[in-house]
Amino acid sequence: MKAKPLFKQTLIAGLFTLLLMLSGCLSLKNGQRSDVVILPLGGEVEVTEGSVVYSLPLTVFEIDVVAERTVYVPGPYAGYAREMLGLDDIILSGEEKWTLGNVTLRTVEELDPSQFYVIQGTTLMQTNVLALKRSGLILDITPGVYETTSFSHNQGGTDYSGLLFPDLGADVYTTMKTDTAYKVVRADTAFIRVPYLVENRKKLTIGEEAAAAAQKLLELREGKHMILTGETNVFPQDGAAINEINRLDREYTALFAGKKWTETKQFRIWFTPRPSMAGQNTALFSFSSSEGMKTAGNSAGIPVVIELLPSNKTKDLNLVVRPAGSEKEMSGSDRLYYRVPDVVDIRITQGSETLCTARKLVYQFGNTVTLPSNIIIGK
């Protein structure tokens, strides 16, 4: 009857011994060094075969600016506008004026050249790199990021190379002047002067050309009035005639009042915000009413500045760390780095005028955090 208690004690001792052995194996496994190493690229770090290279995202602002360019060209007869046609509000000198219009901002994610990382492993790795990539927290080394970062400033604006005033309004621009000249001939023993006529072509003065153009313009207006009132049946009585008279009226009036063109120009600039710019005004470019867009710091114009106000929602993320049992574990290289963006309020102004406001996620204003190896490896 004493054999059963002895067998029971032996069984309990065996189970206890087996438990100790399993515990030792688990401790050994936990103490092993990870087969995955993640290091910042640079210095002595090299990319070996089978490694994965990725980058943290960098936010870049694409700022599109729309401006209007207006060109003023005086007419050749501007000095006679008041005298011959009674016009006062005319263009007297050539100039160019620019007006700043719409300003829009959007963000694009690029590769941060200072934040490349290498994942090196000696065994089969299971990581959540793809999940972080889909979330936009890390980026692959791929040229597809830059597929849309192009812009053409040659937009085919108004062509000013042709003649601005091809028809000066006069029927003729020269007149024939007849003068009497003399030639000396010898007759018997004496010399006599024989008169003869000489015709010379003389160019009209600017005043004479202006008078001819003004006369033709007044005749056009009188003829249009007669067509509209039905006082004439000689000229074709249809809309084409009136349209042509109106075109000629504008052209001849422009000889005295001048011409004006307005065209829309679009510009794009890329701006990379830095954390040191937070709370400060940073010049994007200068805008001049006479010369248009200029580079930042140019004295010919009023500066257009951008103000960045981060919300600091992620400032305490770096305080959340995994508890570590030793300094060796704290300095381990088996953690996956990724970047969490911060919300930034953006305001673009020129003087006291606000041109654009936006609220965007900016990666470099956030914090860089890590995932521990027990999240990267395994399921």
SULRANOR-V139951 format. One record per backbone hydrogen bond with DSSP energy under -0.5 kcal/mol. NH is the residue of the N-H (numbers start at 0). CO is the residue of the C=O. If there is no record, write none. Layout:
NH;CO
NH;CO
This chain:
5;1
6;2
7;3
8;4
9;5
10;6
11;7
12;8
13;9
14;10
15;11
16;12
17;13
18;14
19;15
20;16
21;17
22;18
23;19
24;20
25;21
26;22
27;23
28;24
29;25
30;26
31;27
31;28
36;119
37;332
38;117
40;115
41;44
44;41
47;45
50;47
51;118
53;116
54;138
55;114
56;136
57;109
59;107
60;270
61;105
62;60
62;268
63;61
63;103
64;266
65;101
66;264
67;98
68;262
69;67
69;96
70;260
71;94
72;258
74;90
76;254
77;74
79;76
80;77
83;79
84;79
84;80
85;80
85;81
86;80
89;87
90;256
91;89
94;71
96;69
97;288
98;67
100;65
102;354
103;63
105;61
107;59
109;57
109;107
111;55
112;110
114;111
116;53
117;38
118;51
119;36
119;117
121;34
131;127
132;128
133;129
134;130
135;132
136;131
137;131
138;54
140;52
141;139
144;141
145;142
146;143
148;145
149;147
152;150
154;152
159;157
167;165
174;201
176;174
176;199
178;176
178;197
180;178
180;195
182;193
184;182
184;191
186;184
186;189
189;186
191;184
193;182
193;191
194;192
195;180
197;178
199;176
199;197
201;174
201;199
203;172
208;204
209;205
210;206
211;207
212;208
213;209
214;210
215;211
216;212
217;213
218;214
219;215
220;216
221;217
222;218
223;219
224;220
225;221
226;222
227;223
228;224
229;225
229;226
230;225
231;225
237;235
241;237
242;238
243;239
244;240
245;241
246;242
247;243
248;244
249;245
250;246
251;247
252;248
253;249
254;250
255;252
256;252
257;253
258;72
260;70
262;68
264;66
266;64
268;62
270;60
272;270
276;273
277;274
278;307
279;276
281;279
281;305
283;303
284;303
285;293
286;301
287;291
291;287
293;285
295;283
297;294
300;298
301;286
303;284
304;302
304;348
305;281
306;346
307;276
307;279
308;306
308;344
309;307
310;342
314;311
316;313
318;315
319;316
320;318
329;325
330;326
331;328
335;370
336;334
337;368
338;136
339;366
340;338
341;361
343;359
344;308
345;357
346;306
347;355
348;304
349;352
352;349
354;347
354;352
355;347
357;345
359;343
361;341
361;359
362;360
364;361
365;362
366;339
368;337
368;366
370;335
374;371
375;371
376;372
